Amino acid sequence: MLYKNTGLVLEGGGMRGSYTAGVLDYFIEKDMMFSDVYGVSAGALIGANYVCGQIGRGFRTLTGYIGNKDYSGIKHLIKEGNWFNVDFSYNKIPNELDPADYDAYRNSPMRFHSVIANLETGKAEYYHITDMTKEMDWLRASASLPLLSQPVPLDGDIYLDGGISDSIPLEKSMADGNQKNVVILTQHRGFVKKPSGNRYPARIVYRKYPAFVKAMEERHNMYNRQTEFVYRQEKLGNAYVIQPEEPVQIARLEKDVSKLKRLYDIGYRDGKKHYEKIIEFLKK
């Protein structure tokens, strides 16, 4: 069922996205759909699978190729400037190894928005992807991690991980007119982001893009303000938040699939646990 004037907001977090994949698989089972889906970084990749309606594919594509040397690693970073092999990740997997249901995506009543960060301005942009076969690079840009990925050129600008500029785009969803929003976070309640050590090498690597460097240096403050905003909207009845109850002990590039499967199972369980309350929330 499609709930009108509703938004689904998906935080990133690398392999912590296993939690989001679990929640969304339960939503697919229950045929729960939202007017707009906003995905950031790993949340964008998993969110696109949700719009396709493919149960299990979000988790499979996130974890199923961890041990494959053609998928990721230092050799790809040295050779092409990307930790994750672009052709393998965005061509071979979705078109050959684990095909994405592009037709289902095109025919979905949900609008999917990929959140990306513009290197020139340091600001977030939100691209409505209507056809993944033609606009896959807009999805890739959202998940292109700084320092581990080459910037993605799109329409005359260059972009990287949307989480640098807008980690939890609830404000964007509300500005687009969505009166009720479900927000899936991949950190526990009470988590406070600290300054990242990446901001120091970023000053060198992205020295030509001072606005982007500033966004990276201020990201922890932006993130903490956004979580405060999310919880305020929750109290006001405008947002329903789903997140792990306990701290997530998962590295951003975690390779232990058993740990990731446990996190996926927690997400699926939480989706099931919150389902009836979410329905009540959306119908108010």
C-alpha positions in Angstrom: 0.0 0.0 0.0 1.3 3.5 -0.9 0.9 6.0 1.9 0.6 9.5 0.3 2.5 12.5 1.4 5.0 10.4 3.3 8.8 10.2 3.2 11.2 7.4 4.0 14.7 8.8 5.0 17.6 6.4 4.9 20.9 7.2 6.6 24.1 5.8 5.2 26.9 4.3 7.3 28.7 1.8 5.0 28.2 -1.8 6.1 25.9 -0.6 8.9 23.4 -0.5 6.0 22.8 -4.2 6.7 20.5 -3.0 9.5 18.5 -0.9 7.0 18.4 -3.8 4.5 16.7 -5.9 7.2 14.1 -3.3 8.0 13.3 -2.6 4.4 12.9 -6.3 3.5 10.2 -6.5 6.1 8.5 -3.4 4.6 8.6 -5.1 1.1 7.0 -8.2 2.6 4.2 -6.1 4.0 3.9 -4.0 0.7 4.5 -0.8 2.6 5.4 2.1 0.3 6.1 5.8 0.7 5.6 8.7 -1.7 9.3 9.6 -1.5 12.4 7.7 -0.6 15.6 9.7 0.2 18.8 7.6 0.3 22.2 8.6 1.4 25.4 6.7 0.5 24.8 3.0 1.5 21.2 4.0 2.3 20.9 5.1 -1.4 22.0 1.7 -2.7 19.7 -0.2 -0.3 16.9 2.2 -0.9 17.0 1.7 -4.7 16.7 -2.1 -4.1 13.7 -1.4 -1.9 12.0 0.6 -4.7 12.7 -2.4 -7.0 10.9 -4.6 -4.4 13.6 -7.2 -4.4 13.7 -8.9 -1.0 17.2 -9.9 0.1 19.0 -8.1 -2.7 20.0 -5.1 -0.6 21.9 -7.3 1.8 23.3 -9.6 -0.9 24.7 -6.8 -2.9 26.2 -5.2 0.2 27.8 -8.3 1.6 27.8 -11.0 -1.1 31.1 -10.1 -2.8 33.2 -9.1 0.1 35.7 -11.9 -0.5 35.8 -11.3 -4.3 39.1 -9.7 -5.4 37.3 -8.2 -8.4 34.9 -6.3 -6.1 37.1 -4.1 -3.9 40.5 -3.6 -2.4 43.8 -1.7 -2.5 44.7 -2.8 -6.0 41.5 -1.0 -7.3 42.3 2.1 -5.3 45.8 2.2 -6.7 44.8 1.4 -10.3 41.6 3.4 -10.7 41.3 5.5 -7.6 38.3 3.6 -6.3 38.3 1.1 -3.4 35.2 -0.5 -5.0 35.6 -1.6 -8.6 33.1 0.6 -10.4 32.5 -1.7 -13.4 32.0 -4.7 -11.2 29.8 -2.9 -8.6 27.6 -0.9 -11.0 27.6 -3.0 -14.1 28.4 -6.6 -13.6 26.5 -7.1 -10.4 23.2 -5.4 -11.4 23.3 -6.6 -15.0 24.7 -10.1 -14.7 25.5 -11.6 -11.3 22.4 -10.4 -9.3 20.2 -8.5 -11.8 18.3 -5.5 -10.6 14.6 -5.4 -11.5 14.8 -2.2 -13.6 11.2 -2.5 -14.8 9.8 -2.8 -11.3 11.8 0.3 -10.4 10.5 2.3 -13.3 6.9 1.2 -12.6 7.1 1.9 -8.8 4.7 4.6 -7.5 7.6 5.7 -5.2 9.9 8.5 -6.1 13.5 7.8 -5.2 16.0 10.6 -4.5 19.8 10.1 -4.4 21.5 12.5 -2.0 24.9 13.7 -3.4 27.5 16.2 -2.3 28.7 18.8 -4.8 32.5 19.4 -4.5 32.4 22.9 -5.8 29.7 24.2 -3.4 30.0 21.7 -0.6 26.2 21.5 -0.5 23.9 18.5 -0.9 21.8 18.0 -4.0 18.9 15.6 -4.4 18.5 13.8 -7.7 15.2 12.1 -8.6 16.3 8.9 -10.3 13.5 7.7 -12.7 15.5 5.1 -14.7 18.4 3.3 -13.1 19.6 1.9 -16.5 20.3 5.5 -17.6 21.0 7.2 -14.2 23.1 4.6 -12.3 25.9 7.2 -11.9 23.7 9.4 -9.8 23.3 6.4 -7.5 27.0 5.7 -7.5 27.9 9.3 -6.7 25.9 9.1 -3.4 28.0 6.1 -2.3 31.4 7.3 -3.5 33.3 7.6 -0.2 35.8 10.5 0.0 39.5 9.5 -0.2 38.4 6.0 -1.4 36.6 7.1 -4.6 37.2 9.3 -7.6 34.6 12.2 -7.8 31.8 11.4 -10.2 31.3 13.9 -13.0 27.6 14.6 -13.7 26.1 17.3 -15.9 29.2 19.5 -15.7 29.7 19.2 -11.9 31.5 16.6 -9.7 30.1 14.8 -6.8 30.9 12.5 -3.9 29.1 10.8 -0.9 25.9 12.7 -0.1 26.4 12.0 3.6 29.1 14.7 3.8 26.6 17.4 3.2 23.3 15.9 4.4 23.5 12.7 6.4 19.8 12.5 7.4 17.7 14.4 4.8 14.5 14.7 6.9 14.4 18.5 6.4 14.4 17.9 2.6 11.6 15.4 2.8 9.5 17.8 4.9 10.3 20.7 2.5 9.0 18.5 -0.3 5.6 18.3 1.4 5.8 15.0 3.2 3.8 15.4 6.3 4.8 12.0 7.9 8.2 10.6 7.7 9.8 7.3 8.7 13.6 7.7 9.4 15.9 4.7 9.6 19.1 5.4 11.4 22.1 3.0 11.6 23.4 4.3 15.0 21.8 3.8 18.3 19.9 6.6 20.1 22.4 8.7 22.0 25.2 8.3 19.5 27.2 11.5 19.1 29.5 11.8 16.1 33.0 13.0 16.7 35.3 14.8 14.3 36.8 12.5 11.7 40.5 12.0 11.2 39.8 12.1 7.5 39.5 15.8 7.6 43.2 16.2 7.6 44.1 14.3 4.4 41.0 15.8 2.9 42.6 19.3 3.2 45.3 18.0 0.8 43.4 15.8 -1.6 40.5 18.3 -2.0 42.5 21.5 -1.6 40.9 22.8 -4.9 37.5 22.5 -3.3 37.5 24.5 0.0 33.7 24.4 0.4 33.8 20.6 0.3 36.7 20.5 2.7 34.8 22.7 5.1 31.8 20.4 4.9 34.0 17.4 5.8 35.4 19.3 8.7 32.0 20.3 10.0 30.3 17.0 9.3 30.2 15.8 12.9 28.4 19.1 13.9 26.0 18.8 11.0 25.2 15.2 11.9 24.6 15.9 15.6 22.3 18.8 14.8 20.4 16.6 12.4 19.8 13.8 14.9 18.6 16.5 17.4 16.2 17.7 14.7 15.0 14.2 14.0 14.2 13.5 17.6 12.3 16.9 17.9 10.2 16.0 14.9 9.6 12.6 16.5 8.2 14.3 19.6 6.0 16.5 17.5 4.5 13.6 15.7 6.1 14.3 12.3 8.7 11.5 12.3 8.8 7.9 13.3 12.4 6.7 14.0 13.7 3.2 13.7 17.3 2.5 14.8 19.3 -0.1 16.6 18.7 -0.3 20.3 22.3 -1.1 21.2 25.6 0.4 19.9 26.5 -1.1 16.5 30.0 -2.6 16.6 30.4 -2.7 12.8 33.3 -1.1 10.9 32.4 1.1 7.9 34.2 -1.5 5.7 33.3 -4.5 7.8 34.3 -7.9 6.2 32.8 -10.3 8.8 29.7 -11.5 7.0 28.4 -13.3 10.1 28.4 -10.0 12.1 26.6 -8.3 9.2 24.0 -11.0 9.0 23.3 -10.6 12.7 22.8 -6.9 12.1 20.5 -7.6 9.2 18.4 -9.9 11.4 18.2 -7.2 14.0 16.9 -4.8 11.4 14.3 -7.3 10.1 13.2 -7.9 13.7 12.9 -4.2 14.3 10.9 -3.7 11.1 8.5 -6.3 12.3 8.3 -5.0 15.8 7.6 -1.4 14.7 5.3 -2.3 11.8 1.9 -1.9 13.5 3.0 1.4 15.2 4.2 2.7 11.9 0.9 2.0 10.3 -0.9 3.8 13.1 1.5 6.7 12.7 1.1 7.0 9.0 -2.7 6.9 9.2 -3.1 9.6 11.7 
